């Protein structure tokens, strides 16, 4: 699947795409890529392209089109936001099974967990009698102002 219609073309010093008089309008292939990317969080651009049948070089050209990136980021966030209830449901399923990590995630998201204090311990490595040793010093949290 190729989308050569959106390749920036310079005519009289003006590159096609979004401008002050004409807002950016995505093509069907751009929308297909966006939909696939929003479902495949954490995957590489190459993997996403393979999944939706778009050549990687096409996405690289899209990045040069004025307005494309702003459109992509805004729409990606909207689509990811719509998945939050579904993701919460999945996390709750695992939390009910006793997964502490999922319970912590849900509680943290709801604001029910206090922020973890940063680790203020210091470890010092030294050599004593030819043997490397380590000493760990921890700050007493009760003495912190």
Secondary structure, DSSP 8 states (H G I E B T S, - for coil): ---GGGS--EETTEESB--SSS-----HHHHHHHHHHHHSTT--HHHHHHHHT--HHHHHHHTTSBTHHHHHHHHHHHHHHHTHHHHHHHHHHHHHTT-HHHHHHHHHHHT-S--------EEEEEEETTEEEEEEE---GGG--
